[in-house]
Each structure stands twice: as C-alpha cells, then as structure tokens.
Amino acid sequence: MNFLNQKYDAIIVGTGPGGASVAKDLANKGKRVLVLEWGPGKPVTGKLWQYIKEQCWPGKGMLIVWRNLLGMVRGITTGGSSLFYYGTCFPVPHKMLAKYGVDVTKEEAETRKELPIGILKKEMLTPMAARIMESAKSLGYNWKQLEKFMYQDKWRPGFQFGYYGDPHGVKWSAKMYMDEAVKKGAVLLNYARVKTVILEGRKATGVEFRMKGEKYKVFAPEIILSAGGIGTPVILRQMGLKDVGKNFFYDPLITVCGKVKDLPKRKDEIPMTAGCLFPEEGIVMTDMALPTAIDKVFTAQVFRIWRLFETKKTLRIMIKVRDDLAGHLTDGGGVRKALTDDDRVKLMKGYAMAKAILEKAGAKGIYKTWYLAAHPGGTVKLGEHVDSDLKMKNFENLYVCDCSVIPEPWGLPPALTLICLGKRLAKHLTGEKNAVIKTSVSVKKASSKIKKKARARR
Ligand SMILES: Cc1cc2nc3c(=O)[nH]c(=O)nc-3n(C[C@H](O)[C@H](O)[C@H](O)COP(=O)(O)OP(=O)(O)OC[C@H]3O[C@@H](n4cnc5c(N)ncnc54)[C@H](O)[C@@H]3O)c2cc1C
C-alpha cells in the first residue's frame, strides 16, 4: 500500500476534537502526519441512517452499562463524537489543569480567534428555549445563553440542527479540522482500527492496525493516541498497561419534559442554547430540543407510549451531573460503572429544579427520561498516567490527547478544553512550546539588562 512507503513525523489515532486539533496544527507546520480513524469519513448527509451507523451502532458507538441500563454514545467517524454533538462551548477548567502543570490560556485565546464561538443571535433563540429561559429566570435562576460552536452567518430559518451531522456546515465539528489537515498534506486512513502500539523497549515506534480485514504496521517517531475516553485505554490495555481505564467519569444525564399546548415548536430549534451552571453542586441544566426520532426513543425508554407523538408540544430540560470517579473498563472497552448514590441524588436534585421550571412555563404531565452519558473521560489521567506534556509516563514518544486525560470529575462538555490541549501538544511536538518559553526568558533577561544599564547611567 502506498501509505506504507511514506515517512511520517507523527501518527495520530482518532479524529475527535483531541486528535484533529493536533493533526491540523502539525500539518499546518509542515509535519508529515498519518491519521488513523476507525470510522468512515463519508460526506455529512444529516440523515438519521448515518447517525445510527456512526453513533448508535450497538457495541461500537452505543455502549450499554448493564448495571443501570445506562446508554453511552460516542461517534465512530471522522470528527469523532463532535460530528453529532450539540455544539455548546463550556469553560475550560483552568484551575484544575493548573494543578497538573498545564496552562492552556494562550491556546484558548487562539481557539476563540479561530473558531466561531459565541452566544446565538436573537433569531436563533427559538420559542422552546426562550420559554424555558423566561420561566427559569422568573424563578430566580441565573439562566443565561451559552456559547455555541456555530457559524451563525451560514444559518437559515428552517435548517434542522445537526443532531445527525450538519450538511449545512453551521455547526463546527472536528471533521472541519481534519479536512484542513488533509488539505495541508496529512494522510487520513478511514476504517483503520488501531489495535496496539509497537514498542522498542520503552520507546513507541509505531502502531499496529487493521483495515478492511488486513493487518498493517506503520512507524513514526511520535505516536499520539486520541481514540477517546474509551478507545485510548483499550489500545493501552493491549500494550499490557492494566492500570488505565479505572475510576473514570461519564457525565450522566437525564432529561425532564412536559407538554405545552400553546407553543408552536419549530423544526429549527437548537439544543443547549441557554442554561444554568451550579459548579459547587456539579449540576448543569440546559434547554434540550430534540428531533422526532430521538424524542421517541427517549419517550419509549420510560414507557410513555401515549406521549410518543407529542414531540412538537414537548418542552425539555437536560440535567447533567459531575459523577464520582468509579468503575472500570474491560479489555475490550466494556463499561462497568454503576451510578453512585451521590450521582443519583444530584440527578434528582436537578429533576426537582427542572420540574419547577417546566411547571412555571405551563407544562403538564412532567416526567423524566432514562440515564444516558456522552462524555467518558478520566481513563488515562494527567498526573497519574501522563505528564504535563501529555506524554505517557515511563514511555518515550507516546502521547495521549483526548478526554481520557482529564484528571478529575468535572461534569461539563469538554470540546473546547480538548481543542486547547491538542494545540498545546502540537506546539510541544514542534518545539514551539519550549521556544516560546525560551523567548520569554530571553526577553526577561534583556529587559533586566536594560534596567541595569539605566541604573548605572543614573
Ligand atoms: C450527543 C452528544 C452531544 C455532545 N454535546 C457536546 C457539546 O455540546 N459540547 C461539548 O463540548 N461536548 C459535547 N459532547 C462531547 C464531545 O463531543 C466529546 O467529549 C468529544 O468529542 C471527545 O473528544 P475526543 O477527542 O476525546 O474523542 P472522540 O470525539 O470520541 O473521538 C475519538 C475518535 O477515535 C476513533 N477511534 C476510537 N478507537 C479507535 C481505534 N482503536 N483506532 C482508530 N480510531 C479509533 C473514534 O472513531 C473517534 O473518531 C457531546 C457528545 C455527544 C455524544
């Protein structure tokens, strides 16, 4: 195969926000990058079938935690989960990262310049979200518009939000970063599932993967694992590292919904446009419009058969909580993590608040849906498994850059943080991070020399 004869500076495994941001920045800096992605890289259609195949396929995108029948979803496709995410941008946990020697303030500023991050313009704040916000505010909640990753100038009334992928390109996804990386010369192989990392002693030299039934080995001086909070520990387990994939989080959520008769719900409602954060308690609430198919699944899960055809009259709030670090992954990526009593108490607290908001908004027949999770992480932790440069401790040339590295429970959607970490890692790999430090040191030295000279003159 042609790709085997080429020389690469780095191999990146996975194309979610973590991997795609490293790939794009390395390719932009002239590095020869090979990116291996388990899922397909087809054009985004925005059709339900693509979403089912790439995010909900049992055992692949959809993983079930049998202890509490909690469904966990992830995107197995170019762009990773961000192809189907809800595009809301939550703050970077700078204080938490600083404890582990990681500072991404510059990278956050760069990302904010590069990507379309901001609260939605008035026309995009649609009736359901506006009704919930008004009700929450009247009850004294600090319910505010949230920042979104959306090219608002491309949006038109009537466009369905990109729950199933966004063919209009309004919602930013990591696939866009991958497209840019490929334009700059990165080689992207789809359907390439990495099994393990090839080692020479403690030095990573390549990866072994399967693609369309064939087994391959490729080599490069730097290996970056960005296969996500579940995918990366599974690869590391194959290398014999049995202490990864333990005591992790998955940010469980429920939704709470009620029926309103006087609200013409539009096709172009946007989810998570506004909400309220309770950082102390570890609870976040947002509005959560859903398309008909997902609404029906949520409704059927809790046997509200008589509500199956009422999507258009449904007002919905999502409750997501910061869960305790617990559980373990199996070697094959099976998720064994039950909700703790503490997690359930938080979810019920959120339920009570959401119920009051919906009642105030005039909703009737309020009920909650079953548990779901969408952000597995903390499986290969900063401090414990990777150092502040995201390098695997005790290994050379092996890095992890995805949701796995988040070291503590956090409870907020992480896309912005992962992009920042990716940018920082790309700088480290090109020597730019150290160069920046050197420059600032030399500037400091120069300025102190000038001060000394000035003092001498006086
Ligand atoms: C429905 C939903 C809504 C969400 N909404 C938001 C939101 O509004 N805001 C927000 O910030 N976050 C949101 N998230 C979470 C966010 O999308 C994820 O946290 C983020 O994408 C994680 O990025 P990552 O780089 O860690 O991994 P992922 O995005 O999971 O990417 C990992 C990639 O690695 C590939 N891979 C896995 N194993 C292998 C292997 N062995 N070999 C090769 N490739 C492999 C996968 O196919 C995938 O492409 C949402 C998630 C979901 C599911």
The ligand as an ORCA input file, in Angstrom:
! r2SCAN-3c Opt
* xyz 0 1
  C     -24.772     13.563     21.700
  C     -23.547     14.295     22.197
  C     -23.630     15.644     22.433
  C     -22.494     16.336     22.890
  N     -22.555     17.689     23.032
  C     -21.446     18.364     23.400
  C     -21.458     19.777     23.470
  O     -22.471     20.424     23.229
  N     -20.294     20.416     23.811
  C     -19.145     19.722     24.076
  O     -18.117     20.348     24.413
  N     -19.110     18.387     24.018
  C     -20.218     17.687     23.669
  N     -20.172     16.338     23.558
  C     -18.937     15.634     23.939
  C     -17.850     15.751     22.899
  O     -18.342     15.523     21.613
  C     -16.789     14.720     23.238
  O     -16.426     14.864     24.593
  C     -15.552     14.913     22.386
  O     -15.862     14.671     21.038
  C     -14.465     13.945     22.830
  O     -13.359     14.144     22.003
  P     -12.167     13.107     21.977
  O     -11.141     13.663     21.080
  O     -11.819     12.756     23.360
  O     -12.774     11.754     21.372
  P     -13.883     11.386     20.323
  O     -14.622     12.562     19.834
  O     -14.646     10.261     20.936
  O     -13.020     10.835     19.110
  C     -12.307      9.631     19.186
  C     -12.072      9.129     17.787
  O     -11.224      7.988     17.833
  C     -11.718      6.977     16.960
  N     -11.258      5.694     17.483
  C     -11.659      5.043     18.589
  N     -10.952      3.918     18.756
  C     -10.091      3.844     17.714
  C      -9.101      2.909     17.316
  N      -8.846      1.811     18.038
  N      -8.422      3.132     16.162
  C      -8.658      4.241     15.412
  N      -9.570      5.171     15.761
  C     -10.285      4.973     16.895
  C     -13.225      7.162     17.001
  O     -13.823      6.632     15.828
  C     -13.344      8.678     17.063
  O     -13.364      9.265     15.796
  C     -21.290     15.633     23.121
  C     -21.223     14.251     22.870
  C     -22.321     13.584     22.398
  C     -22.193     12.119     22.103
*
